[in-house]
Amino acid sequence: MKYWLMKSEPGVYSIDDLGRDGKTRWTAIRNYQARNYMTEMKVGDLAFFYHSNADPTGIAGLMRVSAPAAPDETQFDKKDEHYEPRATREAPVWSCVEVAFLQKAPRFVELSALRAEKALAKMELFLKGSRLSITRVTAAEWRRIAKLAGLPEKG
């Protein structure tokens, strides 16, 4: 099993939206590295739901990959802001996974609290210049963040 951190702006799609919907396709990611990470994801992998571009930003909940990567349908829709003119059904450019809600974090963990943890200093989230919407999380980082958030280590 692998662990991930997946960002979404709460004004666009929040942990509460995922809780209401139960599951969703993680669409509209337009970064090659983030797309490649989604193609690595396996059903059962766990991910922290991270509220980005918010006040405050941080870990809001827990979700599980519930379906493997497939073509992101938004790339084919000419009316969608994420339309990709290079994409065809035979040769899609962008992928997305389906994620399922597990739980909202009993304790929201702000970015400042994550940064304050020495054990998390080397997280991919903190790499210089990293603005990826999806990052890897090591098993040790996962356990530490889960503890801070009051979430189960195993999902």
C-alpha positions in Angstrom: 0.0 0.0 0.0 1.1 3.5 -0.8 0.2 6.8 1.0 -0.6 10.1 -0.7 -1.6 13.7 0.0 -4.1 15.1 -2.4 -5.0 18.8 -2.4 -8.2 20.5 -3.3 -9.4 24.1 -2.7 -12.4 23.8 -0.3 -14.3 26.4 -2.3 -14.1 24.1 -5.3 -14.4 20.7 -3.6 -14.0 20.1 0.1 -13.8 17.1 2.5 -17.5 17.9 3.3 -18.4 17.6 -0.4 -16.6 14.2 -0.5 -18.4 13.1 2.7 -21.8 14.0 1.1 -20.9 12.4 -2.3 -19.2 9.3 -0.8 -16.8 9.1 -3.7 -15.6 11.2 -6.7 -13.3 11.1 -9.6 -10.2 13.3 -8.8 -10.4 15.3 -12.1 -8.9 18.4 -13.6 -5.3 17.8 -12.5 -3.1 19.4 -15.2 0.4 18.6 -13.9 2.3 15.7 -15.5 4.0 14.6 -12.2 0.6 14.6 -10.4 -0.9 12.7 -13.3 1.9 10.1 -13.1 1.3 9.7 -9.4 -2.3 8.9 -10.1 -1.3 6.2 -12.6 0.8 4.7 -9.8 -2.1 4.6 -7.4 -3.7 1.2 -6.6 -7.2 0.5 -5.2 -6.8 0.6 -1.4 -4.1 3.2 -1.2 -4.8 5.8 1.4 -4.7 9.6 0.9 -5.0 12.6 3.1 -7.5 15.2 1.9 -5.7 18.5 2.1 -7.5 21.8 1.9 -5.3 24.1 -0.2 -5.5 27.8 -1.0 -7.6 28.3 2.1 -7.4 30.0 5.5 -6.1 27.9 7.0 -4.6 25.2 4.8 -4.1 21.7 6.1 -5.2 18.1 6.5 -9.0 17.9 6.6 -9.6 14.2 6.3 -8.9 10.7 5.0 -9.9 8.9 1.7 -9.1 5.7 -0.1 -8.4 5.1 -3.8 -11.5 3.2 -4.9 -10.9 2.9 -8.6 -7.7 2.9 -10.7 -6.6 5.7 -13.0 -8.7 6.2 -16.1 -9.0 9.0 -18.6 -10.1 12.3 -17.1 -13.4 13.0 -18.9 -13.0 16.8 -18.4 -10.2 16.8 -21.1 -12.7 15.8 -23.8 -15.4 18.4 -22.9 -14.9 21.6 -25.0 -17.1 23.5 -22.6 -15.0 22.6 -19.6 -12.2 24.9 -18.5 -9.9 21.8 -18.4 -10.5 20.9 -22.0 -7.4 19.5 -23.7 -7.4 19.9 -27.5 -4.5 17.4 -27.9 -6.5 14.6 -26.1 -8.4 12.0 -28.0 -10.3 8.9 -26.8 -7.5 6.8 -28.3 -4.7 8.9 -26.8 -5.9 10.7 -23.7 -3.4 13.1 -22.1 -4.8 13.3 -18.5 -5.9 10.7 -16.0 -7.7 10.6 -12.7 -8.5 8.1 -10.0 -11.7 7.6 -8.0 -11.4 8.3 -4.3 -13.9 7.3 -1.5 -14.5 9.2 1.7 -13.3 7.5 4.8 -13.6 10.2 7.5 -13.2 13.9 8.3 -10.2 14.5 10.5 -11.2 14.8 14.2 -8.5 17.5 14.4 -7.7 19.7 11.4 -3.9 19.8 11.0 -2.8 23.2 9.8 0.2 23.5 7.5 2.1 25.4 10.2 1.7 22.4 12.6 3.0 20.1 9.8 6.0 22.3 9.3 6.7 22.4 13.0 7.1 18.6 13.1 10.8 17.6 12.8 9.7 14.1 11.7 8.0 15.7 8.6 10.8 18.0 7.6 11.6 16.0 4.4 8.0 15.6 3.2 7.6 16.0 -0.5 5.0 18.7 0.3 7.8 20.9 1.6 10.3 20.4 -1.2 11.5 23.8 -2.5 9.3 24.9 -5.4 6.9 22.0 -5.0 3.3 23.1 -5.7 2.1 19.6 -6.7 -1.5 18.9 -6.0 -0.6 15.3 -5.3 2.4 14.2 -3.3 3.7 10.9 -1.9 3.7 10.4 1.8 6.1 7.9 3.5 4.7 5.3 6.0 6.4 7.1 8.9 5.1 10.5 7.7 1.6 8.9 7.4 1.7 7.6 11.0 2.8 10.9 12.4 0.2 13.0 10.5 -2.6 10.5 11.3 -1.7 10.8 15.0 -1.8 14.6 14.8 -5.2 14.5 13.1 -6.7 11.9 15.3 -7.1 9.5 12.3 -6.5 5.7 12.3 -3.0 4.8 10.9 -4.4 2.0 8.8 -7.6 3.7 7.4 
